[in-house]
Each structure stands twice: as C-alpha cells, then as structure tokens.
C-alpha cells in the first residue's frame, strides 16, 4: 500500500515537472538584421516542439513582433524572410581554428563576441511573389498561404 502511494506520488511529480517544462513560454532573446534588407533573425528559447505549436505561436505573436521588434521588415518589393533560431543565450567569439563552422556570426553587432552555436532553425517564414507566404518548420514540413485572405495549406 505504501509502495503504491510512493509510486503514484513520484509519477504525479514527474508529470507536473514535464508539463511545466513543456509549457514554458517562448523567450525572444535578440533580433538581428543581418545581410540584405528584408532579412530578420530572431533568437529564441523554449520554442514550441510541434508544428502546430510553432504555427499557433507565430499567429498569436506576429503583431507583437512587428510592434516591438519591427519583424518582419520587408524590402522594397514587400518581401521578407524571418528565421527563428534556437539560442542558449550565449554569444561566442569566432575561434581561430576550423571549429567556427559550428557558429553563426552576425555582422550587425561588434566583434569579438557576435556568434552563436548553430542549434537549428525552429521556424522560417518568407513572403515572396506578391504576397505568398511560405512557412517551414524544424521538422521539415512546409506550408503555403497564397494570399492574406487564404489559409495555410501544407505542401510538404
């Protein structure tokens, strides 16, 4: 009887910690404008694990990103690209060795500590061809929205 109570208590504690970890809010650590006009790189922590969660997060937070970070920042043709990169919160210095291939460096901030570990693209969003929007998730799935009036359709 006591063993069952202990097991049940440990199971409930494990479930609570797992839920707390899974439901952490997304943190935007930094935004970089690197390269061509229309390109934004957003460094994030705790990004949703699923495509559905990532797409939902983008839908809920796109206005917040525009108002607070000017993301997206379209070019003259109205096109843009946004990359949401996983980030551990640490900028690093580019080493003098060949190990720099594991780093992504930003030209819009001063050296020497202007690089991050390449941990993966969580979500990419591109507006192109007169208003089409393509979204790619970290799982390799792609979605297309033909116009702002249309909904997203999975294409891959």
FENNORSUL-V356258 format. One line per field, one symbol per residue. phi: phi as a letter, one per 30 degrees, with the letter a starting at -180 (. if undefined). psi: psi as a letter, one per 40 degrees, with the letter a starting at -180 (. if undefined). burial: b if it has 16 or more other ideal C-beta (glycine too) atoms within 10 Angstrom, else e. A space follows every 10 residues. Layout:
# FENNORSUL-V356258
phi->???
psi->???
burial->???
This chain:
# FENNORSUL-V356258
phi->.ddddddddd dddddddddd ddcdddccda bccbjddjcb cccbcidedc eedddddddd cddedddcbh cdbddddica bbcccdbcjb cbcdddcddd ddccccddbd ddcbbbddck ddabbbcahi kdbcbccddi dbbbbdaddd ddbdca
psi->dddddddddd dddddddddd ddeiihhhdi highbihehh hhhiifiidi dddddddddd edddddddef higiadeeii hhhhhhheeh iiihieaeee eeihiheeii idgfiihgei hdiihhhife eihhhhieee iiihhdiedi ihhhe.
burial->eeeeeeeeee eeeeeeeeee eeeeebebeb bbbeeeebbb bbbbeebbee beebbebbee eeeebeeeee bbbeeeeebb bbbbbbbeee bbeeeeeeee eebbbbeeee eeebbbeeee ebbbbbbeee eebbbbbbee eebebeeeee eeeeee
